[in-house]
Amino acid sequence: MTIIESSSPVRIAEQLRDEFRAGAAERDRNRQFPYEQCAAFRDSGLLGLMVPREHGGHGGSFVELTKVVIAISAGDSNIGQMYQLHTGGIRLLQEFASPAVQAKWLPRFTRELWITNAYSEVGTKSVNDFNTTVTPDGDGWRLNGRKFYCTGSLAGDITFGPCRVAGSDEVRVFFARTDAEGVTIHDDWSGFGQRTTASGTTEFDNVWVPGELCFGSPDSAGGGGGAITSLNYQVVHTGVFVGIARNALDDAVEFVRTKSRLWYESSADRATDDLYTQLRVGEMKTAVDAAELLALRAAELCDRAVDNPGDERIRGEASVVTGQAREAAASAAMYAGSTLFKVCGAGSVLEKYGLDRHWRNARTLSLHNPLDFKSMHAGDYLLNDRLPPVDSYN
């Protein structure tokens, strides 16, 4: 049983949100990987949310996924981000693996195996250039290379990413066990945000990959895209932003209610009655609620794209709106993460509260996929009726 039958996936996520929120600031401060919380997430059955029902999963929709990610990320956005790669890996196999490979592997992703990633590299011309290679070896391949931004590496059982066939420009996508001989995971992520995502280095030294798990790239330019897989990536990231924004807003409200003092020039009797505080909290709420509604609208369009495979217009519109939602959600998260200090006052900057993590997390995640290009695609579509490219980032 992959999802507890007596409760919905969203309800389960909301329960985990409250558990994950406790200690999140301390884990961030100490760069302490959430092993215990990841174990609880695995036990919850949510790993199987997006696995099709015929393979033992819940067969969830993008709308359900968005709601789950928002809830989880409102507790600990690091876990929400790691979940992106698991759901993306599932979708990648659905789109491009053979039916036999899907039947063999998808049931294992409901609870047994957590998928992580080894996608990006450093030192290349762009994110779509890869030095990692595979060479044929019997009925499989030998994988060699070094990856970075390997989000979720310490939680994952199997990792995927793009590579080139040695001596050619052919791009393939590999899935490799993280405990396979020749795989070394370095816990060296030093970013100021999303500190406990284990987004550091993974090395592959002559790692054997079975032929069935190294297939032709669905996206020769980006390696690991695909019409629906790439939407999955963007939907989850958008949900993480909304969760960060919601967490920042919740923390601001709680702080004002329980800790804030009045400024001596205020005519109010308590902090919650101060008009300027009410104004700023109201503005934060509007930004957060608007971002969540747009994120859910984008998810609805992505579900429509799933229901209409091959329809470039429907898929393209889903990509445009998901990009808009991503920008709106990132902006809301950074706005809420900054404005909370204005409403909470000087005492809120104390390190023990860890309230700065919300802005740091949002700012860090916002750089993963430049927001300017999302607005550019929306404008290009409106002005020229031109759809975004189908690749790993759109």
matplotlib code that plots the C-alpha trace (Angstrom):
import matplotlib.pyplot as plt

x = [0.0, 1.8, -0.6, -2.5, -6.0, -7.7, -6.0, -5.3, -1.8, -2.3, -3.5, -0.4, 1.8, 0.2, 1.0, 4.6, 4.8, 4.1, 6.7, 9.3, 8.9, 10.1, 13.9, 14.1, 15.9, 18.4, 19.1, 19.7, 22.1, 24.1, 23.9, 22.5, 21.0, 17.4, 17.9, 15.1, 12.7, 13.5, 12.9, 9.5, 8.8, 9.7, 7.5, 4.6, 4.0, 4.4, 7.2, 4.5, 2.3, 3.2, 3.8, 0.9, -1.7, -1.0, 2.5, 1.3, 1.4, -1.2, -1.3, -1.4, -2.1, 0.0, -2.5, -2.1, 1.6, 1.7, -0.4, 1.8, 5.0, 3.6, 2.8, 6.1, 8.1, 6.2, 7.7, 11.2, 11.8, 15.0, 12.9, 10.4, 13.3, 14.7, 11.3, 11.5, 14.1, 12.2, 9.0, 11.0, 12.8, 9.5, 8.1, 11.3, 11.0, 7.3, 8.1, 11.2, 11.8, 10.3, 7.1, 9.1, 11.6, 8.7, 7.0, 10.3, 11.3, 8.3, 6.9, 10.1, 9.8, 6.7, 8.6, 11.8, 13.9, 14.2, 15.5, 18.0, 20.0, 23.4, 22.5, 24.6, 28.4, 30.6, 33.3, 31.3, 30.1, 26.5, 24.1, 23.5, 27.2, 28.4, 31.8, 30.5, 30.7, 29.5, 31.3, 29.7, 30.5, 28.8, 25.0, 25.6, 27.8, 30.7, 30.0, 32.8, 32.5, 31.9, 28.6, 27.6, 24.3, 23.3, 20.3, 19.1, 22.2, 22.4, 18.8, 18.8, 19.1, 19.4, 20.5, 20.0, 21.6, 22.7, 26.0, 27.7, 28.6, 32.4, 33.8, 30.6, 28.0, 25.2, 23.5, 22.0, 20.4, 21.7, 20.1, 22.7, 22.6, 24.2, 25.7, 27.3, 31.0, 32.7, 30.1, 31.4, 29.0, 30.7, 28.7, 30.3, 27.3, 28.3, 25.5, 24.1, 20.5, 18.9, 21.8, 20.6, 19.7, 23.1, 23.4, 27.1, 29.4, 28.9, 31.8, 31.5, 34.6, 34.0, 30.5, 28.6, 25.1, 22.8, 21.7, 18.0, 18.9, 20.9, 18.6, 18.7, 18.2, 14.7, 16.2, 19.4, 20.1, 19.4, 19.7, 16.8, 14.0, 10.9, 7.5, 6.0, 9.2, 10.3, 6.9, 7.3, 10.6, 9.1, 5.9, 7.7, 10.2, 7.2, 5.6, 8.8, 8.7, 5.1, 6.0, 8.9, 6.6, 3.9, 6.4, 7.8, 4.3, 3.4, 6.6, 5.9, 2.4, 3.5, 6.3, 4.1, 1.5, 3.9, 7.1, 6.9, 6.9, 5.2, 7.1, 6.6, 5.0, 2.3, -1.2, -2.0, -2.2, -0.6, 1.6, -1.2, -3.3, -0.6, -1.9, 1.5, 2.0, -1.4, -0.7, 2.6, 1.2, -1.8, 0.5, 2.5, -0.6, -1.8, 1.5, 1.6, -2.0, -1.7, 1.4, -0.3, -3.4, -1.3, 0.8, -2.4, -3.6, -0.3, -0.7, -4.2, -2.7, 0.1, -2.6, -4.3, -1.0, -0.8, -4.3, -3.5, -0.1, 1.4, -0.6, 2.1, -0.2, -1.6, 1.8, 3.3, 0.7, 1.3, 5.0, 4.3, 2.0, 4.2, 7.0, 4.9, 3.9, 7.5, 8.4, 5.5, 6.2, 9.9, 9.1, 6.5, 9.0, 11.7, 9.3, 7.8, 11.3, 12.5, 9.3, 8.9, 11.8, 10.0, 6.9, 8.7, 11.3, 14.9, 14.5, 13.7, 17.2, 18.6, 20.2, 18.3, 15.1, 16.7, 14.2, 16.7, 16.7, 13.4, 15.0, 18.2, 16.4, 14.3, 17.1, 19.3, 16.5, 15.6, 19.0, 18.5, 16.5, 16.7, 13.4, 14.0, 13.7, 10.3, 8.9, 10.6, 8.8, 5.5, 6.0, 7.2, 4.1, 1.8, 3.5, 4.5, 2.5, 5.8, 5.9, 8.9, 11.3, 10.8, 13.8, 14.8, 14.2, 10.9]
y = [0.0, 3.2, 5.8, 5.3, 4.6, 6.3, 9.7, 11.7, 12.5, 16.2, 15.4, 13.2, 16.0, 18.5, 16.2, 15.9, 19.6, 20.2, 17.5, 18.8, 22.5, 21.6, 21.8, 23.1, 26.3, 24.3, 21.9, 24.8, 26.5, 23.3, 22.1, 18.9, 16.6, 15.6, 11.9, 11.3, 13.5, 11.8, 8.4, 9.6, 10.9, 7.5, 5.7, 8.0, 6.5, 9.8, 8.4, 6.6, 9.6, 9.9, 6.3, 5.0, 2.9, -0.1, -0.1, 0.0, 3.8, 6.4, 7.8, 11.3, 14.5, 17.6, 19.4, 16.8, 17.0, 20.8, 20.7, 18.1, 19.9, 23.2, 21.5, 19.7, 22.8, 24.9, 22.6, 22.1, 23.3, 21.2, 18.0, 19.5, 20.2, 16.7, 15.3, 17.1, 14.7, 11.6, 12.6, 13.8, 10.5, 8.6, 10.7, 10.4, 6.6, 6.8, 8.9, 7.1, 3.7, 0.6, -0.8, -3.8, -1.5, 0.6, -2.6, -3.7, -0.4, 1.8, -0.4, -0.1, 3.7, 3.6, 3.1, 1.0, 3.4, 7.2, 8.8, 11.5, 13.3, 13.8, 16.2, 19.3, 19.8, 22.7, 24.1, 23.5, 26.1, 25.8, 23.6, 21.6, 20.6, 17.4, 15.9, 12.8, 9.8, 6.2, 3.5, 0.2, -2.8, -6.0, -5.6, -2.3, 0.8, 2.1, 5.6, 8.1, 11.7, 14.2, 15.9, 18.9, 20.3, 16.7, 17.6, 14.8, 12.7, 11.6, 10.5, 8.7, 5.1, 5.6, 8.7, 9.8, 12.3, 13.0, 11.9, 11.6, 8.4, 8.6, 9.8, 11.3, 14.0, 11.5, 12.3, 9.5, 9.4, 7.0, 5.6, 4.3, 2.9, 5.4, 2.4, 0.9, 0.3, 3.5, 6.0, 8.5, 11.1, 14.2, 16.2, 19.5, 21.8, 25.2, 27.4, 29.9, 28.6, 25.2, 24.1, 20.6, 19.4, 17.6, 19.4, 18.8, 16.5, 12.9, 11.1, 8.1, 6.0, 3.2, 2.6, -0.2, 0.8, -1.9, -1.3, -1.0, 2.0, 4.0, 5.1, 7.6, 11.2, 12.5, 16.0, 16.0, 19.6, 19.4, 15.7, 14.6, 16.8, 15.5, 17.2, 16.1, 15.4, 19.0, 20.3, 18.1, 19.7, 23.2, 22.4, 21.0, 23.9, 26.3, 24.5, 24.7, 28.5, 28.7, 26.6, 28.8, 31.9, 30.3, 29.3, 32.9, 34.3, 31.9, 32.6, 36.4, 36.1, 33.9, 36.3, 39.4, 37.6, 36.3, 38.4, 41.7, 45.0, 48.2, 51.1, 54.0, 56.2, 53.7, 54.5, 50.8, 48.9, 45.7, 44.7, 42.9, 46.1, 48.3, 49.6, 49.4, 45.9, 44.9, 46.6, 44.7, 41.4, 41.9, 42.6, 39.4, 37.4, 38.7, 37.9, 34.4, 33.5, 34.8, 32.7, 29.6, 30.2, 30.7, 27.6, 25.5, 27.0, 26.0, 22.5, 22.2, 23.1, 20.5, 17.9, 18.9, 18.4, 14.9, 14.2, 15.5, 14.0, 15.4, 18.6, 21.2, 24.1, 22.7, 21.7, 25.0, 27.0, 24.8, 25.7, 29.4, 29.6, 27.3, 29.7, 32.7, 30.8, 30.0, 33.7, 34.8, 32.2, 33.0, 36.7, 36.0, 33.9, 36.5, 39.3, 37.5, 36.4, 40.0, 41.8, 39.6, 41.4, 44.7, 43.5, 41.5, 44.0, 44.0, 40.9, 38.8, 38.9, 36.8, 33.7, 31.4, 32.0, 31.3, 33.4, 34.5, 31.0, 31.8, 34.5, 32.6, 29.5, 31.3, 33.4, 30.2, 28.2, 31.2, 31.0, 27.4, 28.5, 32.2, 34.0, 36.6, 33.9, 32.9, 36.4, 36.5, 33.4, 34.7, 37.9, 36.2, 34.0, 36.9, 39.1, 36.5, 33.4, 31.6, 28.7, 28.0, 25.2, 21.7, 21.0, 20.3, 23.9, 24.8]
z = [0.0, -1.2, 0.1, 3.4, 2.2, 5.2, 4.4, 1.3, 0.1, 0.9, 4.4, 4.9, 3.6, 6.0, 8.9, 7.8, 7.3, 11.0, 11.9, 9.6, 10.7, 14.2, 14.1, 10.5, 11.6, 13.7, 10.9, 8.6, 11.1, 11.6, 8.0, 9.4, 6.8, 7.6, 7.7, 10.2, 8.3, 5.0, 6.6, 7.7, 4.2, 2.8, 5.3, 4.5, 1.1, -0.7, -2.8, -4.7, -5.3, -9.1, -9.8, -12.0, -10.4, -12.7, -11.2, -7.6, -7.1, -6.4, -10.0, -8.7, -10.7, -11.0, -8.9, -6.1, -6.5, -6.2, -3.1, -1.5, -2.4, -1.0, 2.3, 2.6, 1.7, 4.2, 6.8, 5.3, 1.7, 1.5, 1.5, -1.0, -3.4, -3.0, -3.9, -7.2, -8.5, -7.4, -9.2, -12.2, -12.4, -12.4, -15.1, -17.2, -17.1, -18.0, -21.1, -22.4, -20.9, -22.6, -21.1, -19.7, -18.0, -16.5, -15.2, -13.6, -12.0, -11.3, -8.6, -6.7, -6.6, -4.5, -1.3, -1.7, -3.8, -3.6, -6.8, -6.7, -9.5, -11.0, -13.7, -13.8, -14.1, -13.4, -15.8, -19.0, -21.4, -20.2, -18.2, -21.4, -21.9, -20.4, -19.9, -18.2, -20.5, -21.0, -23.0, -24.0, -21.9, -22.7, -22.2, -20.3, -20.0, -18.0, -16.6, -15.8, -14.7, -12.0, -11.3, -9.1, -7.8, -7.0, -4.9, -2.6, -3.0, 0.6, 0.6, -2.7, -3.6, -7.3, -9.3, -12.8, -15.2, -18.7, -20.3, -23.7, -25.4, -25.4, -28.7, -29.9, -29.3, -28.6, -25.3, -23.1, -19.7, -17.1, -13.8, -11.4, -7.9, -5.4, -3.6, -6.7, -6.9, -8.1, -6.9, -4.4, -2.9, -1.4, 1.2, 0.0, -0.8, 0.7, -0.7, 1.8, 1.1, 0.8, 3.0, 3.8, 0.3, -0.2, -3.5, -3.8, -5.8, -7.0, -8.8, -11.1, -11.6, -14.1, -12.7, -14.5, -15.7, -17.1, -20.7, -19.8, -17.5, -20.0, -22.8, -25.6, -24.4, -24.9, -25.3, -27.4, -26.4, -22.7, -21.8, -19.6, -20.7, -22.3, -22.8, -19.5, -17.5, -17.8, -16.7, -13.6, -12.8, -13.0, -11.2, -8.2, -8.0, -8.1, -5.3, -3.2, -3.7, -2.5, 0.5, 1.4, 1.1, 3.2, 5.9, 6.0, 6.3, 9.1, 11.0, 10.7, 12.0, 14.9, 15.8, 15.8, 17.9, 20.5, 20.5, 18.7, 20.6, 19.5, 18.2, 20.6, 17.9, 17.2, 18.5, 18.9, 22.2, 20.9, 17.9, 16.1, 16.1, 14.6, 11.2, 9.5, 10.7, 9.4, 6.1, 5.5, 6.7, 4.4, 1.4, 2.2, 2.4, -1.0, -2.6, -1.2, -1.9, -5.5, -6.1, -4.7, -6.9, -10.0, -9.1, -9.0, -12.2, -13.8, -12.4, -13.9, -17.4, -16.9, -16.2, -19.4, -21.2, -19.8, -21.0, -24.5, -25.5, -28.6, -28.6, -28.8, -28.1, -24.9, -23.7, -24.6, -22.8, -19.7, -20.0, -20.3, -17.3, -15.2, -15.9, -14.8, -11.7, -11.0, -11.2, -9.1, -6.4, -6.3, -6.0, -3.2, -1.3, -1.5, -0.6, 2.3, 3.5, 3.5, 4.7, 7.7, 9.4, 8.8, 10.6, 13.3, 14.3, 15.5, 17.7, 14.7, 13.4, 16.2, 14.9, 17.2, 15.2, 11.9, 10.0, 7.5, 6.0, 4.1, 1.9, 1.6, 0.5, -2.0, -3.4, -3.9, -5.6, -7.8, -9.5, -10.7, -13.7, -14.4, -13.9, -16.6, -19.2, -17.8, -18.3, -21.7, -22.9, -21.6, -23.5, -26.6, -26.6, -26.1, -28.7, -31.3, -30.5, -30.1, -27.6, -25.3, -26.3, -25.0, -22.8, -19.2, -18.1, -19.8]

ax = plt.figure().add_subplot(projection="3d")
ax.plot(x, y, z, "-o")
ax.set_aspect("equal")
plt.show()
